[in-house]
Amino acid sequence: MSDVAAMRLALALGHRGLGRTWPNPSVGAVVVAPETGTLLGAAATAPGGRPHAEPLALAQAGEAARGATLYVTLEPCSHHGRTPPCCEAIIAAGIGRVVSALEDPDPRVAGRGHGLLRAAGIAVETGLGREEAARDHRGHVTRVTLGRPTVHLKLARTADGFAAGAGTERLRITGPVADGAVHLWRSHADAILVGIGTARADDPSLTVRLPGLAGRSPLRIVLDSALRLSPASVLARTARDVPVLVLTTRSAPAHARRALESLGVEVVPVQAGPGGRIDLPTALALLGERGLTRLCSEGGPRLAEALAESDLIDTVTLMTGPDPAGPAGGLPALGPVLTRRIAGFDVAEDRVLGRDRAVTYERSV
């Protein structure tokens, strides 16, 4: 197994665990015998964030790890937390070479892990697979550097650019293939975010409904400054099955809070911003403090524009359906600020999903 093949395997393992390991990053680790290229161990960070990938892969390799090469998607940790540092396990296993895709910007690590390995006589190489690793670990990097989760905004629009029609009837914009892609994105997110407008208009479940992946439904978050989420809503009624967090303001009515909490909904007051609405930077900082790293926003254009105005969006996937809204028009999918933000992003992916087109734009890493 070549260096490139081993790192690809490590990246694939780490990617598969996205959304399941917060507050820790989903790391992939592979142990390979240097002379024969034989795969000795392969693992990813366990659900819940522990154990880490490196000790799991080393345990699979056992004594064969001595002198072997370890491929890892993120710099091994060097600090004591709930588990011992991975660097200690790597040194104790007798690994001869470490190939690391990305340095960890966490100030508790930040090059120290690589330094400790080198000091122990282990050859350390960095940068192989860096671009993909940076994309997959973006949530971790954003949380430790900016104090908030990374935000992936998903918006659907008609062929003529509208997210909703002029009337009250809900538009069916995308087809089943695109809908399946959305559910896959959900399964890799720590949480899904919507505003109260979307929660009330669509009464969504915001769960993962792909065969075999129902257990990967993430935390569901509603921004609801006046606490208008109905106890009869799907979100409230299923809160004991899949957690729901409602962020509101301190002026929200106490009786509404009690009604939701009685159903298992967690209600947390957040500082209000202009106009009495939830202050978005404060809300995302709170989510970062809770350990959330990857947030998928599935709200409508108004929430998208508000996130853009606060410069809180890192990735945008714009899904365009084949049919127009018609001459009556409706609610434009893209506001002026979001349009400017997207213009400054890189095109990361352009896919055809059935009859729909999905273009993903990313802030430069």
N, C-alpha and C positions, 0 to 999 in steps of 0.2 A: 504494500500500500504506500503510495507516494505521499509527500507532504500535502499536496493539494487535495488529494482524495481524502486523507485523514481529516483535514480541516473542514472539508465539505461535510463530512459525516458529523463532526462536532457541531457545526452550525445547524445542520438539519435537526439534530437532537435537541439543541437549545431552542430552536424556533418552535418545535412541537410543544414545548412546555410553556410558551408565552401565555400569560393570563392566569397561570396556576401557581406561581411561585412568589408573588408579592408578599412582603416588601423586598424580597431578594430578587436579583436578576435571574433569568432562566439561562444558565450557562450549560454548554455542552463540553464534554471532555472525552478524549479518546487516547488510549495507551497502545503503542505500536512497538513491536520488536524492531530495532534499527537495521539489523542485518538481513532478516528475512521479510520484513514488511508485514509480519503476521499481526492481526488484530488481537490484542490481549484483554482489552477492557473498553467499554463504551457506556457512558451514562449522561444524564442530564440532572439538573437540580430537581430534587423531589418536590412534589406538591406541598405547598405551605412554606417552601423556601429552605427546608432542611431535610436530610443532609445535603451538602453541596455536591456538585457534580464530580469534583476531583477525587475525594475520598471514596465515592461509590465506584468510579472507574478503577482506581487503584486496588480496591478490595477484590474486584473481579480478576485483575491481573495477578494478584498475590505476589509470590516471590519472583515471578517472571518480570515484574516491573523494574527490578534492579538493572540499571543500565539502559532501560527503554526510553522512548520518547513520548512525552505527554503533549497532546494538542488540546488547547483550551481556548474558548471564545472570548474570555475576559481575564485580565490579570488576576492570578490567585490571591485571595485575601490574606492579609498579614496581621490582622488584629483579632483579639479575643472578643467574641460575642457570645451567643448562646452555644456556639460550637467552637472548637479550637481552630486556629488559623490553618487554611489549606496548605500554606507554604510548609508548615511543620510536617504535615502528612506526606507531602511530595519529597521533602528532604529525607524523612525517615524511610520512605519506600525505596530510596536509592535511584530515583530517576536520574538519567544522565543528561537529558536535553528537554527543554520546554519550548514549544512553539506557541506563542500567545498572539491572538488576533488584535487585541485592543487593550490599551492601558486603562485602568479603572480610575476615573477622576474623583472618586470618593476620597475625601481628604485623609481618611484613615488608612488608605492604601496608596493611591497616586504615585506609583513607581516604586514604593517600598517593597511590595511583594516581589517584583522582578529583582530588586536589589538584594533581598535576602537570599533568593535562589542563586544568584551569581556569586554572592559571598560564600555560599556553601559548595561552590565548585561546579554548579550546574550551568551548562550552556543555555543561554536564553536568546531566542529570536522573536521579534515582534513584527506585526504588520500583515502577515499572511491572512487574507480574508477580512481585512479591516473594514472595507465598505459595507459588506453584509452584516458584520458584527456590530458596526456602529448603528445600522438601521434597527437590528433586533434589540440592541441594548439601549436604544434611545430613551425609553421610559426611565430606566435606571439612571442614565446620565443626566436627564432633565431634572429628575427629583433631587439628586445630590448636588447639582450645580445651581438650579433655579428654585428649588424648594416646591416644585409642583409636578404633577404627572404630565407626560407628553399628551397632546390632544390630537386625535385623528378625527377630523370632521367629515361626515358622510352626508352628501346632499344629492337628491334626485331632481331632475328637471325634465320638462317636456322638450321636444325638438325645437320649440320656439322660446325656450328659456324660462318657463314658469314652474314653480313648485306646487302651486295650487291654482284651481280655477277661479273664475270671477264669482261663482255662486257658492253655495254651502256644500255642494256635493264633492266628496273626496275624489281626487284624481288617482287613477291606477296608472303609474308612470312606467315602472319597470316590470320585467317578466320573471319567470321562475328561476332562470339561470342566474340572473343578477341578484335575486332575493337569496339564493343559496350562498352566493359570495358574501353577502352581508352577514349571514348567520355564521360563516366561517370567521369573518373579522371579529364578530362578537365573541367567539370562542377563544380568541387570542387577546382579548381585552380584560383588564382588571375590573372595569366598570363601564356601564353605558349611561350617558347623560342626556336628559331631555328637559325641556322647559314645561311649565304647567300648561301652556297652550297646547302643546302636542299631547300631553298626557290626557287632557280633557277632550280634545277633538277626536283623537284616534283610539283612546282607551287601549293602549298597546300592552303586550305582555313583556316585550323586550328580552325574551329568553332565546336560547339556542335551540332551534327545532330541526336539527340535522340528525339522521339516524346514527345512533351510537354516541352522540355528543351532547345529549340533553343535560348530562351532569356537569357540563362546562359552562352553564349559564353564569354570567358574571353578576356582580353587585349592580343593582339598578338605582340610579340617582335622579331625583326630580328637583329642579329649582322652582320653588314655590313660595314667593315672598309673602303672600297673604294666606297661605295654607288652604288652598281651595281644592286640593286633591280629595276626591270623594272616597269615603270608606267603602263604597260599593264598586269602586274601580277594580279592574283586574289586578293592577299593581298592589293595591292595598289588600285584596282578598288572598293573594298568593304570597304575601310577605314572609310567612313562616316557612314556605317552601324554597323561595329564592329571595335573599335579603333585599330590602328596599330602604334607601336612605333619602329622606326629604330634607333639603336645606331650605330654611325659611328665615324670616327676620324676627327680631325680638318683640315686634309689635303684633305678631300673628296671634289669633284668638286661642286662648288656652283650651276651650272645649274642643276645637278642631284637632288640636294636638293630642288630647286625651283619646279621642275617638280613633285616630290613626295608630297611636301607640298600643291601644288595646288589641289591635290586629297584628302586632308584631313589627310595625313600621318604626324605624328609628328616625326621630325628628330632631334636628340640630339647628339652633339659631345661629345666623351668620350676620355680620355687620352689613347694614344697608348702605347702598350707594346713592347716587343721584336719583331722584324720583321715587325713593323708597324701595327700589329693586335691590336684589342681592348684589353685593360687590363681588364681581367675578374673580379678580385677583385674590381676594381674601378667601373666597370659597375654594379655589384651587389650591391655595396654600394649606388650607385645612385638610384637603384630601391628601396632599403630599405628606403632611404630618402623620396621617394614618397609614402611610406606607404605600398608597396607590401610585403606580408608575405609568399605567397605560389606560387612557380614558378615551372612549369612542363616543363622540357627540352625534346623536341622531335626532336632534331637535330641528326645528324649522329655520327658515331664513332669518328670522328676527334674532334668535339665539346665536346663529352663525355670525351675523353682523356684529353683535355685541362682543363675542369672543374675538373677532377680528379687530374691533376698536381697541380692545385691551391687549392686543398682540399676544394672544394666548394659543394660537393655532400653529401646529408644527407640520401637520399633514392634512391634505384635502383630497378626498376622492369624490369626483363629480361624475355622477351616473346620468347619462342622457338617453331618454327613451326615444323610440322611433316616431311617435305621434305628437302633433302639436296640440296645444290647449285650445286653439281655435281663435277666431276673430275677437271674441270677448276678452281674451287675455286672462289676467289673474295676478297672483302674487309672484313677482320675480324671484328666482332662486338665489341670485347673487346680488348683494348690496354693493354700493360703491367702494366701501373700505375693503371688503373681502375680495372684490375684483382686483384692487391694487395689490393686496397681499399675494394673491395667486400669481400675479404677473412677476413677482420677485422670487417665486419658488422654482425649483427644478422639476421637470417632468420625470417622475420615477417609473411610471408604468402606464401603458396605453393598451387596454384589453377590450376585445369584443366578447360580450357575454350574452349569447343568444341573439336577440334583436337589439340589445342595448350596447352602449359603449361606456366604459369606465376609465377615466383618466385620473391618475393619482399624482398630486403635486406635493413636493416636500421642501421644507425649509432646508437650506444647505447645512449639512452636519459639520 
